[in-house]
Amino acid sequence: MLDMMATGFSLIFTVQGILLICGGTMLGIVFGAIPGITVTMGIALFLPVTFSMEPINGLALLCGLYIGGTSGGLISAILLNIPGTPASVATCFDGHPMARRGEAGRAISIGIIVSFLGGMLSLVVLILVAPALAKVTLQFGSFEYFSIALFSLTMISGLSGKSMLQGLASGFIGMAFALVGTAPISAFNRYTFGIDELFTGFSLLPVLVGLFAVSQVLAAAFDKNRNAAEKAVLTKISKVPFSLRDLKGQFKNIVVSSGIGTGIGILPGLGAAICNIIAYSVVKKMSKYPEKFGTGIPDGIVASESSNNASTGGAMVPLMTLGIPGDNATAIILGGFIIHGITPGPMLFARHGDLAYAVFAALIIANIVMIAGEFLGIKLFTKVLLVPRHILLAVVMVFCTIGAFGTNSQLFDLITMLLFGFFGFGLSCLKFPLAPVILGYILGPIIETNLRRGLMQSRGSFMPFITEPISGVCLAVTLVVVGFIIHSQIKKSRRSPA
């Protein structure tokens, strides 16, 4: 393992690689700090840029954006009481009260330090767990891949959004879009309606940019409170004080919160948006002075920021070992692997072991750049928050258009981007989560291909899908999850007033 890590660092330690990681991390911090410009949107925006790069350099840029964006949300959460990303919601609870007392610098410095510690702890888990788990999954065949992909789609669909049925519906919508084009194995054209561009299906890149970037631009344009951030008064920061005394007695908090973040990150569909709230609640219950939470104490910032950054390493575990993203951002990073012809999963470590460890190295370097960059550029980032959001969104839209068109130089890709942008905006208005849509789009061909291969292998019998131990367990758990979802929705509908 040490030899492979050394190889990974040697591959990433080039002038271009380091510059891309540094640039991506700093841009990610800015994206995370600006309310309305999410981490997912930032990664989707720069995904087209990586198309012409070497795979290692392209993934290094995406890793930097991921790490920087997840941490950057603490800046606006503390200064404006507006979380830059959903991952920093709980940071507002104690961060902003500290800022109002004139301790903004102290609050931000605590958040930066624990973000780094949480991120590094989760990367240790990633580096130790991912290769071992990949060795186990190498034994999987068509039956196991079908069942695991179906289980993963059910999990992330069921855990996304307030309505589990809407999450499942979103997943199946994504699978429906994946049916367009040439069918795997049989090569039969489906749902092309005589349009030549649809013979190969919808290009992944315009779909990603449309769903996660254009839809959010539209949502921000129709947001009635879009001027709230512009009218907020920023706290002046004359210096960024930090003392080790601020972390005194926080060791248990950091370990527990980082563990929660890593564990939840590994589960598909939850991610940083959930774990910061859960970690905050758990630490509050464990505390000897729970009544002080929400009044401006470091404990709340430590719990939120260490957990949400720990989720980054956790979310990369299922992505790199099973090819299943752990959250929205890693769903875009999955697209980054795919557009370079690399399929994440158990074969990643067998065929592209050097690339896998280069990604580990990029994540470690990105965390180091993040802590240094946030301390050095904190005053600059606060100035960026004052830029009118309508200007930022216009710039984002220009980059989306250039990126979607530049990949294949086809007008149809622009049409695809706009159609999926409006479609994603419509789904958001109806409270349908978007992450299951893209997961269904990516997992749909995997499910269909392995179902067909399995049936060919078993000569039309579905029994091996049930009798094979791993496949059978996954299908059983899938049925339990679906049953639980249906039961919960029925129970909720009975409780709600008519």
C-alpha positions in Angstrom: 0.0 0.0 0.0 2.8 2.4 0.9 4.4 1.7 -2.5 1.2 2.5 -4.3 0.7 5.7 -2.3 4.2 6.8 -3.3 3.3 6.0 -6.9 0.1 8.1 -6.5 2.0 11.1 -5.1 4.6 10.9 -7.9 1.9 11.0 -10.5 0.1 13.9 -9.0 3.2 15.8 -8.0 3.6 17.6 -11.3 3.4 21.3 -11.9 0.1 21.0 -13.8 -1.3 18.6 -11.2 -0.5 20.8 -8.2 -1.7 23.9 -10.0 -5.0 22.2 -10.8 -5.5 21.0 -7.3 -4.7 24.4 -5.8 -6.9 26.2 -8.4 -9.8 23.8 -8.0 -9.7 23.9 -4.2 -9.6 27.8 -4.1 -12.5 27.9 -6.7 -14.4 25.3 -4.7 -14.1 27.5 -1.5 -15.6 30.4 -3.4 -18.4 28.3 -4.8 -19.1 26.9 -1.4 -19.1 30.3 0.2 -21.6 31.9 -2.2 -25.2 31.0 -1.2 -26.9 29.4 -4.2 -23.7 28.2 -5.9 -23.4 24.7 -4.5 -20.5 22.3 -4.6 -22.4 20.1 -7.0 -23.0 23.0 -9.3 -19.3 24.0 -9.2 -18.1 20.5 -10.1 -20.7 20.2 -12.9 -19.6 23.6 -14.3 -15.9 22.5 -14.5 -16.6 18.9 -15.7 -16.4 19.9 -19.4 -13.0 21.6 -18.7 -11.6 18.2 -17.7 -12.6 16.5 -21.0 -9.5 17.5 -22.8 -7.1 16.8 -19.9 -5.3 13.7 -18.9 -7.5 11.6 -16.6 -5.3 12.2 -13.5 -5.2 16.0 -14.0 -9.0 16.2 -14.7 -9.8 14.2 -11.6 -7.3 16.2 -9.5 -9.3 19.4 -10.5 -12.6 17.8 -9.5 -11.2 16.5 -6.2 -10.0 20.1 -5.4 -13.4 21.5 -6.2 -15.1 18.8 -4.0 -12.9 19.4 -0.9 -12.8 23.2 -1.2 -16.6 23.5 -1.9 -17.6 21.3 1.0 -15.5 23.4 3.5 -16.2 26.8 1.9 -19.8 26.9 3.1 -18.7 27.7 6.6 -17.7 31.3 5.6 -21.2 32.5 4.7 -22.8 30.3 7.4 -20.8 32.2 10.1 -20.7 35.7 8.5 -24.2 35.8 7.0 -26.1 33.1 8.9 -26.8 31.7 5.4 -25.2 28.3 4.7 -23.2 28.4 1.5 -24.0 24.7 1.0 -26.5 22.3 2.7 -23.5 20.8 4.4 -23.0 23.9 6.6 -26.6 24.3 7.9 -25.7 23.3 11.4 -22.6 25.6 11.4 -25.0 28.6 11.4 -26.4 27.6 14.8 -23.3 28.5 16.8 -21.1 30.1 14.2 -23.2 33.2 13.5 -23.9 34.0 17.2 -20.1 34.0 17.7 -19.7 36.3 14.8 -22.3 38.7 16.2 -20.3 38.8 19.4 -17.3 40.0 17.4 -15.7 36.5 17.3 -16.1 35.9 13.6 -12.3 35.3 13.1 -12.2 32.8 16.0 -15.3 31.0 14.7 -14.0 30.7 11.2 -10.5 29.6 12.3 -12.1 26.8 14.4 -14.2 25.7 11.5 -11.2 25.6 9.1 -9.1 23.6 11.5 -11.7 20.9 12.2 -12.7 20.8 8.5 -9.1 19.8 7.8 -9.0 17.2 10.7 -12.4 15.7 9.7 -11.4 15.4 6.1 -8.0 13.8 6.8 -9.5 11.3 9.2 -12.0 10.2 6.6 -9.3 9.9 4.0 -7.4 7.5 6.3 -10.6 5.3 6.3 -10.9 5.6 2.5 -7.3 4.5 1.9 -7.5 1.6 4.3 -11.0 0.4 3.4 -11.3 1.0 -0.4 -8.6 -1.4 -1.6 -9.7 -4.2 0.7 -13.3 -3.8 -0.3 -12.4 -3.8 -3.9 -10.7 -7.2 -3.6 -13.9 -8.6 -2.2 -16.0 -7.1 -5.0 -13.7 -8.6 -7.6 -15.5 -11.9 -7.0 -18.8 -10.4 -8.2 -20.5 -11.5 -11.4 -23.5 -10.4 -13.4 -25.9 -11.6 -10.8 -24.2 -9.6 -8.0 -23.7 -6.5 -10.0 -27.4 -6.4 -11.0 -28.6 -6.8 -7.4 -26.1 -4.3 -5.9 -26.9 -1.7 -8.6 -30.6 -2.2 -8.0 -30.1 -2.0 -4.2 -28.1 1.2 -4.6 -30.7 2.8 -6.7 -33.3 2.0 -4.2 -31.2 3.2 -1.3 -30.3 6.6 -2.7 -33.8 7.1 -4.1 -35.4 6.2 -0.8 -33.1 8.4 1.2 -33.3 11.5 -1.0 -35.8 14.2 -0.4 -38.7 14.4 2.0 -40.8 11.9 0.1 -39.3 8.4 -0.4 -41.7 7.6 -3.2 -40.7 10.8 -5.0 -37.1 9.7 -4.6 -37.9 6.3 -6.2 -39.8 8.0 -8.9 -36.8 10.2 -9.7 -34.6 7.1 -9.9 -36.9 5.4 -12.4 -37.2 8.6 -14.5 -33.4 8.6 -14.8 -33.5 4.9 -15.9 -36.1 5.8 -18.5 -33.8 8.4 -20.0 -31.1 5.8 -20.1 -33.2 3.6 -22.4 -33.0 6.1 -25.2 -30.6 5.1 -27.9 -29.0 1.7 -28.8 -29.8 -1.1 -26.5 -26.8 -3.0 -24.9 -26.1 -6.5 -26.3 -29.0 -6.5 -28.9 -28.0 -3.1 -30.4 -31.7 -2.3 -31.1 -32.6 1.4 -31.4 -35.1 2.6 -28.8 -37.1 5.8 -28.5 -35.1 7.7 -31.1 -38.1 8.9 -33.0 -36.0 9.1 -36.2 -33.6 11.7 -34.6 -30.1 10.6 -35.6 -28.5 12.3 -32.6 -30.5 10.1 -30.3 -29.0 6.8 -31.7 -26.2 7.0 -29.1 -28.5 8.3 -26.4 -28.2 11.6 -24.4 -24.6 12.6 -23.8 -23.8 12.4 -20.1 -22.1 15.7 -19.8 -24.9 17.9 -21.0 -27.3 15.9 -18.9 -25.2 16.5 -15.8 -24.7 20.2 -16.5 -28.4 20.7 -17.2 -29.7 18.9 -14.2 -27.3 20.3 -11.6 -26.1 23.7 -12.9 -28.8 25.1 -15.3 -31.6 24.0 -13.0 -30.0 25.8 -10.0 -29.5 28.9 -12.1 -33.2 28.9 -12.9 -34.1 28.2 -9.3 -32.0 31.1 -8.1 -33.5 33.4 -10.8 -37.0 32.6 -9.5 -36.0 32.8 -5.8 -38.0 35.5 -4.1 -35.3 35.9 -1.4 -32.5 36.2 -3.9 -31.4 39.6 -2.6 -31.2 38.5 1.0 -27.5 37.7 0.9 -26.7 40.9 -0.9 -28.4 42.9 1.8 -26.7 41.1 4.7 -24.1 43.0 6.6 -20.7 41.3 6.8 -18.8 41.2 10.1 -15.5 43.0 9.8 -12.5 40.7 10.3 -9.4 42.5 11.4 -7.5 39.3 12.2 -8.0 35.6 12.3 -7.2 34.6 15.8 -6.6 30.9 16.7 -5.5 29.3 19.8 -5.1 25.6 20.6 -7.2 26.3 23.7 -10.2 26.6 21.3 -9.9 22.9 20.6 -9.2 21.9 24.3 -11.7 19.2 25.3 -12.9 18.8 21.6 -11.0 15.6 20.9 -14.0 13.3 21.5 -16.3 15.7 19.6 -14.0 15.6 16.6 -13.6 11.8 16.6 -17.4 11.2 17.1 -18.4 13.8 14.5 -15.8 12.6 12.0 -17.0 9.0 12.5 -20.6 10.0 11.9 -19.6 12.0 8.8 -17.5 9.1 7.4 -20.1 6.5 8.1 -23.0 8.5 6.6 -20.8 9.4 3.6 -20.3 5.7 2.9 -24.1 5.2 2.7 -25.3 6.2 -0.8 -27.7 9.1 -0.9 -27.1 10.8 2.5 -23.8 12.8 2.4 -22.8 16.1 4.1 -26.2 17.6 3.9 -27.5 15.1 6.5 -24.5 14.2 8.6 -23.8 17.8 9.9 -27.3 17.9 11.4 -27.0 14.4 12.8 -23.5 15.1 14.3 -24.7 18.3 15.8 -27.7 16.6 17.5 -25.5 13.7 18.7 -22.8 15.9 20.2 -25.5 18.1 21.8 -27.0 15.1 23.5 -23.6 13.9 24.7 -22.6 17.3 26.0 -22.5 18.3 29.7 -24.0 21.7 28.8 -26.5 21.1 26.0 -28.4 24.3 26.9 -25.4 26.3 25.6 -25.7 24.9 22.1 -27.1 27.6 19.8 -25.7 30.5 21.8 -22.3 30.5 20.1 -20.0 27.9 21.4 -17.1 26.1 19.5 -18.6 22.7 20.1 -21.4 23.2 17.6 -19.0 24.4 14.9 -16.6 21.5 15.6 -19.5 19.0 15.3 -20.9 20.4 12.0 -17.6 21.1 10.2 -15.7 18.0 11.1 -18.6 15.8 10.1 -19.4 17.4 6.8 -15.8 17.3 5.6 -15.4 13.7 6.9 -18.3 12.8 4.6 -16.1 13.5 1.5 -13.8 10.6 2.1 -16.7 8.4 3.1 -18.6 9.2 -0.1 -15.6 8.2 -2.2 -15.6 4.7 -0.7 -18.7 3.3 -2.6 -17.7 5.4 -5.7 -14.3 3.8 -6.1 -15.1 0.3 -4.9 -18.6 -0.2 -6.4 -18.9 2.6 -8.9 -21.8 4.0 -6.9 -21.7 7.7 -5.8 -22.2 8.5 -2.2 -23.8 11.9 -2.8 -24.6 14.5 -5.5 -21.0 15.7 -5.8 -19.5 12.2 -6.3 -22.2 11.5 -8.9 -20.6 14.3 -11.0 -17.2 12.9 -10.2 -18.4 9.5 -11.4 -19.2 11.3 -14.7 -15.6 12.6 -14.7 -14.3 9.0 -14.6 -16.7 7.8 -17.3 -16.0 10.6 -19.8 -12.3 9.5 -19.6 -13.3 5.9 -20.3 -12.6 4.7 -16.8 -15.3 2.8 -14.9 -15.0 3.1 -11.1 -15.5 -0.2 -9.2 -13.5 -3.3 -8.2 -11.6 -3.3 -11.5 -10.4 0.2 -10.9 -7.7 -1.0 -8.5 -6.8 -3.9 -10.7 -6.6 -2.0 -14.0 -5.9 1.5 -12.9 -4.4 1.1 -9.5 -2.0 4.0 -10.0 -4.9 6.3 -11.0 -6.8 5.3 -7.9 -4.0 6.1 -5.5 -3.3 9.3 -7.4 -6.9 10.3 -6.6 -6.1 9.5 -2.9 -3.0 11.7 -3.1 -5.0 14.5 -4.8 -7.6 14.4 -2.0 -4.9 14.7 0.7 -3.2 17.6 -1.1 -6.5 19.3 -1.6 -7.2 19.2 2.2 -3.8 20.7 2.8 -4.4 23.4 0.2 -7.9 24.0 1.7 -6.7 24.8 5.2 -3.8 27.0 3.9 -6.0 28.7 1.3 -8.9 29.5 3.7 -6.6 31.1 6.3 -4.7 33.1 3.7 -7.6 34.2 1.6 -10.4 34.6 4.2 -10.7 38.4 3.7 -10.8 38.0 -0.1 -13.6 35.4 0.2 -15.7 37.7 2.3 -15.5 40.3 -0.5 -16.7 37.8 -3.1 -19.9 37.4 -1.0 -20.8 41.0 -1.8 -20.8 40.4 -5.6 -24.5 40.5 -6.8 -25.7 37.0 -7.4 -27.3 37.8 -10.7 -23.9 38.6 -12.1 -22.4 35.4 -10.8 -25.3 33.3 -12.2 -24.9 34.9 -15.6 -21.2 34.0 -15.7 -22.1 30.4 -14.6 -24.6 30.1 -17.5 -22.0 31.2 -20.0 -19.6 28.6 -18.8 -22.4 25.9 -18.9 -23.1 26.7 -22.5 -19.4 26.7 -23.5 -18.8 23.4 -21.7 -21.8 21.6 -23.1 -21.1 22.7 -26.6 -17.3 22.3 -26.5 -17.3 18.6 -25.7 -18.7 17.3 -29.0 -19.3 20.7 -30.8 -22.9 19.7 -31.4 -25.9 22.0 -31.2 -27.9 19.0 -30.0 -25.8 18.9 -26.8 -26.9 22.5 -26.0 -30.5 21.6 -26.6 -30.0 18.6 -24.3 -28.5 20.8 -21.6 -31.4 23.3 -21.8 -34.1 20.6 -21.8 -32.6 18.8 -18.8 -32.1 22.2 -17.1 -35.8 23.1 -17.4 -36.8 19.5 -16.6 -34.6 19.5 -13.5 -36.0 22.9 -12.4 -39.5 21.5 -12.9 -38.7 18.4 -10.8 -37.2 20.7 -8.0 -40.4 22.8 -8.0 -42.4 19.6 -7.5 -40.0 18.6 -4.7 -38.5 15.7 -6.6 -34.8 15.2 -5.7 -32.4 15.4 -8.7 -29.6 13.0 -7.4 -31.7 9.9 -8.0 -32.3 11.0 -11.6 -28.7 11.1 -12.5 -28.0 7.9 -10.5 -30.8 6.1 -12.4 -29.4 7.4 -15.7 -25.9 6.0 -14.8 -27.0 2.8 -13.1 -29.8 2.0 -15.7 -27.4 0.6 -18.3 -25.5 -1.3 -15.6 -28.8 -2.9 -14.3 -30.0 -3.7 -17.8 -26.7 -5.1 -19.1 -26.1 -7.4 -16.1 -29.7 -8.5 -16.1 -29.4 -9.6 -19.7 -26.0 -11.2 -19.2 -27.3 -13.0 -16.1 -30.3 -14.4 -17.9 -28.1 -15.5 -20.9 -25.8 -17.2 -18.4 -28.7 -19.0 -16.6 -30.5 -19.7 -19.9 -33.5 -17.5 -19.0 -33.8 -18.5 -15.4 -34.1 -15.8 -12.7 -33.3 -18.2 -9.9 -29.5 -17.6 -9.7 -30.2 -14.0 -9.0 -31.9 -15.2 -5.8 -29.9 -18.3 -4.9 -26.4 -16.7 -5.3 -25.7 -15.5 -1.7 -24.6 -11.9 -2.2 -27.2 -11.3 -5.0 -30.0 -12.9 -2.9 -29.1 -10.8 0.2 -29.1 -7.6 -1.8 -32.4 -8.4 -3.5 -33.9 -9.3 -0.1 -32.7 -6.0 1.5 -34.0 -4.1 -1.6 -37.5 -5.6 -1.0 -37.3 -4.7 2.7 -36.3 -1.1 1.8 -39.1 -0.8 -0.7 -41.6 -2.3 1.7 -40.4 0.1 4.4 -40.8 3.1 2.1 -44.3 2.1 1.1 -45.3 1.5 4.7 -43.8 4.8 5.9 -45.7 6.7 3.2 -49.0 5.0 4.0 -48.4 5.7 7.7 -47.6 9.4 7.0 -50.6 9.9 4.7 -52.9 8.5 7.5 -51.4 10.9 10.0 -51.7 13.9 7.8 -55.1 15.8 7.9 -57.3 15.3 5.0 
